[in-house]
Amino acid sequence: MDTARRIEDDLRHAPVLEAVADAVERLLSASDWRPAAAAALERLGSAAGASRAYLIENHIDERGMLVGSTQHAWSSTVGGRPPSDVEDERAWQGALKRWAGLHAMGSVVVADVANLPDDERVELESRGVCSVAEYPILTGAAWWGVIGFEDHERDRSWRNELEALRTIASVIGAVVARDRATEEHRRTERRWQQVIEHIPAITYTDLVVAPGQVRMGFVSPQIQTVLGYEPQRFLEDPKLWLSLVHPDDLARLEASGVLEPSDTSAFDEIYRMRAADGSYRWLHDTSTPVVNGHGEFDHFLGFAIDVTERMQAQEFVRQAEERYRLLVERTPVITYTEDIAEVYEPEATVSYVSPQITAILGYDARDWQEPGFWM
C-alpha cells in the first residue's frame, strides 16, 4: 500500500519537477525575468493542481506601511469560471501580520484555512481559499516578497509542492539580487562618467599590456575639447599620444626616464602637445599607479590639465621682467629699491641697485645691499 502511494505521488509530482526545471531555465536565461516568472507561474500552478499561483513583491506605500503588490497571478478554471482571486495588494500590517513576521525570518506558511486564527481565516475565506502554501523570497537577508499556491476546492498538505516553491523562490531571489547589483553597477558607471565628463581635466588610464608596451584603456571626452582629437583615436593608436608631444619636451622626458613602461612610480610633468589645428597646448600631466586587491600594480590613473594660459602668462611676466631689466641696466642713471618701512631707519637695506652705480661711484652693486653702507 505504501509503495503504491509513493508511486502515485511520484507520478503526480513528475509534472511539477518538469515545470520547476523549465521555470529555472526561463528565469536564469531571460534578459527580463518578470515575463518568464508569469509563464513559470502558469505552468507550476497547473502542474501542482492549484487553483491559483501568485507572486507578490513588497514595497512601502504612501503611508509608510509595508504592503505586498501582486506582480503575477495565474488561476485555473473550476466549473467553467475562475476562482475568486482578486488580491491586488496585501496589507502586511493587517490580518496577515503574523505571516509577515514568519516570512521576514525566512519561514514558509502552509495551512488549511479552517485551522487558521479567526482574523486570518476570515481574510482568506472571503476569497474562497481552502488551503494555502506560501514561500518567502529573500534577496540576501532582505525579504523581497512571496510566491504561493492556493487551493479553492479542498484542504491539502502541499508536501511535494513545497520543494517547487522553495526552488523558484530561491531562483527569483538570486535573479533579483543579480539585477540589483547590475543596476547599481550601471548607476555607479553613470555617476563616474558624469563626474569624468564635468571635471576640467582629461582623465585617462594607461595599461601595461606587455613588457615595454603601454596602451590607453580609457580617455575622457575632454581630450577633444583640448586637442581636437576624438578619444577613440588614442585607444586605437597606442603611439598617438607621444607622437603629439613637442620634440623638445619629448627629448627631455625620454632623457629623464619617466616614460619607461617599467617605471611604475607616480608621474608629474608639464609639457606641450600639438593640437589638431597645429598649435601647441601646455598640459600638466599627473598619473598615479593603481594596485589590485593583491597589492600588485594594475594600471595608471592619470589627469591632464590644460595650463596653456598659465604658461603663457608666466612667459609674459618673464618677458616683461627681462625688458624691464634691460631698460634699467641701459639707462644712464642709478636705479635702486629700498623697503618703504625702513627708509628712515639708519640701518636701512637697499634691496636692489642697478649696475650703473659701479661705473659712477666705483663700488660693486652687492656692497650697497649691506645694512648702513649707503649712509
Buried (B, 14 or more C-beta within 10 A) or exposed (E): EEEEEEEEEEEBBEBBBEBBEBBBEBBEEBEEBBEBBBBBBBBBBBBBBBBBBBBBBBEEEEEEEBBBBBBBBBBBEEEEEBBBBEBEEBBBEEBBEBBBEBBBEEEBBBBBBEEBEEEBBEBBEEBBBBBBBBBBBBBEEEBBBBBBBBBBBEEBEBEBBBBBBBBBBBBBBBBBBEBBEEEEEEEEEEEEEEEBEEEEBBBBBBBBEEEEEBBBBBBBEBBBEBBBBBBEBBBEEBEEBEEBBBEEBBEBBEEEEBBEEEEBEEBEBBBBBBBEEEEBBBBBBBBEBEEEEEEEEBBBBBBBBBBBEEBEEEEEEEEEEEEEEEEBEEEEEBBBEBEEEBEEEEEBBBEEBBEBBBEEEEEEBEBBBEEEBBE
